[in-house]
C-alpha cells in the first residue's frame, strides 16, 4: 500500500486539522469574516439569514400560483427523481442519465409537485414521471452564483429566477452585502440566480460546482451531504456516456457524445461502488430550514 499512502495521508491530515461539523452563524458575517471562509474553502450556515425576505414571508402555493399563473416554465421529468445521475440501462451499461425536458404552464407544474408523495427511489404506482425544476427535498430555494476571475464555462447555469421566474424576483433581496463586497469586485451582476422547486422524490446526485454559491432556503427544508474537495479520490468518478430519458421514460444513449465525469460512490450507501479511499471520507450533513442561508464553496 506504499503507493496509496500519500493520498490517504492527505485526506486524513485534512480531517485532522479541520472540524467535522459546519460552522453556524446567527447574524450576518462581515465581508472580512466571509473571505476567511473563501480562503479556507469551507462552508458555513447562517440560521435565519434570509428570514426577512418577502419570499420567505409570503410564498406559499396560493401566492405562487397567483404570481406565476399559466406562464410556461422548463421542467425536468425522470422515473425516479434522480436526474444527472449514474443509471444502469436494460443492457447493464452505466450511463449518465439526463432528464426529459418539457415546457408546461407553471400552474400545471405546481399541481404535480404539490401532490407528489411517493418515496424517493421508488417508481409511482401509476406510470407518471417525477417532475421538478432543479430541485430535491420539498422546497423552493434560491442559489446565487459568483465566479471571480475566469468563468468556469463547463458548468451550465440558466439564471432562471431572472428569466422565466422573473415575476418572483422582486420578492428576494437584490443583493447579499457581505458576499457582494467580498466577491463581486466591481462586476455589474451575478453570473446566475437560480430557483429550485420539487418534492422529496427529487434528489440530486453527488456532484461539484465550479462556482462560489450562496444557497437560500425560502420554503420547506433541504438536506445536504457535503464532501470536501480533498476527498475526490473517495467518490469513484468515472467518465460515462450521457443518455436522456424520452417522454415514455426510456433511457436513450447519446452515442458519439462526449463522456461526462460522474461520481459512482454514494456516501449514503458507502459499501457500494467504493474506492480504496472511500472509507477515509468524512461526509458532513446539514439541513437548511426555511429562512436559512449557506455558503457552499467551489468544488464542494
TANORQUI-V808059 format. One record per helix or strand. SS is the DSSP state (alpha for helix, beta for strand). FROM is the first residue (numbers start at 1). TO is the last residue. If there is no record, write none. Layout:
SS/FROM/TO, SS/FROM/TO
This chain:
alpha/2/17, beta/23/25, alpha/31/40, beta/44/46, alpha/54/58, alpha/61/68, beta/72/78, beta/85/88, beta/94/98, beta/100/105, alpha/106/114, beta/130/133, beta/139/146, alpha/160/162, alpha/166/171, alpha/177/183, beta/192/198, beta/212/220, beta/222/226, alpha/229/234, beta/237/240, beta/242/245, beta/251/253, beta/260/263, alpha/267/269, alpha/278/280, beta/284/288, beta/293/296
